[in-house]
Amino acid sequence: MQDDSTEVTAAGIARLAGVGRAAVSNWRRRHGDFPKPVGGTETSPSFALAEVEAWLRAQGKLAEVPLRERVWQQLAGHPDGPVTALAHAGCVLLLIHDRPTDWLELSAGSDERLAALLPAALDQVLAPRFGTGPGRTVATPISPRLLPSVPLLRGAAELAAGQGARQTYEFLLGRHLDANPRQYTLTPAPLADLMAELAGPARTVLDPACGTGALLRAVDSRPGTRLYGQDDAAELAALTGLRLALSTPAAVRIAPGDTLRAEAFPELRADAVLCHPPFNERNWGHDELAYDARWEYGFPARTESELAWVQHALARLRDGGTAVLLMPPAAASRRSGRRIRADLLRRGALRAVVALPVGAAPPYNIPVHLWVLRRPEKAPAQPEVLLADVGQFAGEGRGGPDWRAVREAVLDAWRDFDGSGHLDERPSLARSLPVIELLDDDVDLAPARHLPPPTAADGAEQLADVRARLGETLRLATGLTPPPADTTRPAPRWPLTTVGELARGGALLMRTGTNGGHARVPVLTDLDVLAGTAPSGTLPESDEEPVLTEQGDVVLPVLGGDSVARVIDEATAGAALGRNLVLLRPDPAALDAWFLAGFLRGTANNRQASSYASTATRLDVRRLQLPRLPLEAQRRYGARFRALDEFERAVRLAGRLGDQLVRGLYDGLTDGTVAPD
């Protein structure tokens, strides 16, 4: 049953019909029977979803509406807002997950009966999962508020029957987070995994600033594991509690509230604490909390909110427990925090500081740090602290860090240090230092200030290698330079077709990237495609089937307005397709892959197939055009496009090597490892 109160915007109508927003505007102007707005504003009206679907179906423009899209539109247009709709859907999905037969019995009757019976049924599921009483994170929705949600709940249940309750909730929550990027600070999955591995095995884990639950989801949860979290946004705490309950066998306790001012678990002594705290907060409770017992290592200054979170984490650990916190780099060197840093070092609580590459976590323009702490069982006789800097593993372009290299370097150094309390120097990467050497006037813990640079011989050898590679690349680029274009030929007038027509005719298969997957394979992201780099991403683990690339596929990013199309080669084949990417798999008997990719990169072609919002450009791949040419003619164009691609790659590599050589020479001349003559 469709909910007549559900509304949808023009952008939502475009997604339902698989067209650009411009097409929706044309329909409104040209068709007098197009549904009238029922809400929104004059510049951004909204329409009744049921009326829109009926009109699209009558016009033959709604042959197949994906169930996922219909459910999402019901959620996004919910009269009580998407967060309430997500909470209602999450509760019902948890009921389906834990007691599927109960849902079948409840949903067999009318909407009114379902809304009346659901609260009691949900309470039987939520109470054992989240506890009882007024402090419970996820409250049972009362019956009158459930009635507007019933069509959404039935749709979510239908979606869960095909792909599972957990995957359904991950899809809906993921779409909500994507639609509201400024409201939430997300911890990247590879970073969350690294932090959980640094903390080690734990049966009781706390995240006092849990946000969307990324760190707690990264824990290796088993029956008997207990996950605790708190977030000052009550609505987000509820959504995160449902997310964890659906994705882990662990017992889950997620509480709303300001952790520093009103902590929910004051008696907890956890095996591990994982935390991505808010950075640079001034209003963290400095005036109210001056005599709080948690400030065992010193009262943090008003400007040192991160050191308050550090001490809160230590206070909630059992003796010998480990905490891993993401920290801004300034926390390692600000003078206002030097006394607390000194006491953390003296008493053996701070065990490691790791500088991550730029782009590892928000804010993405600075190299954030990881602090590894351990609640000391006794003061070490001659304590040392591990300092590591893996900034050298920053990715090329906008592709993010090389997470595999980051993980291996950090975990290898930490495990060697943690086992013996000492780590021999690894030049420019890691070393352990006696605490006494750091207890000066500044107590500066920035790893880069204590790690020696590569030796002069090593630096000179590296520069020579970069220079040799640059010379080879420039010679290659010169040989690949395209011949002069013949400007005397008149432009041909080809018959044109579109990607949508080719897909309907079976000449190519079109797939879109997924939000998760069970396959542990590298993920090709939109940033990888734009930068021309290797797959660098990861997908959240789920039972969703990932789309795996094959040699000869053509991949395009749909956001950002860049005219880019990448042909998958042997080295990239087998990667999973990331979000915001579309894959085209041409039939080799009908289409040449390089011909397809080349014509799809045309600037005019991309402009006519793009829609423009106030903050983003979106490409409607189905509207991209290419000429109808015989296969032999396609291959001639394809050969030329392939040669252009090789030239482009050579020029890009030359640019990166040139930047590397210039930076190395500046560094060598200024630190004395390179002579001026």
Disulfide bonds with the S-S distance in Angstrom:
none
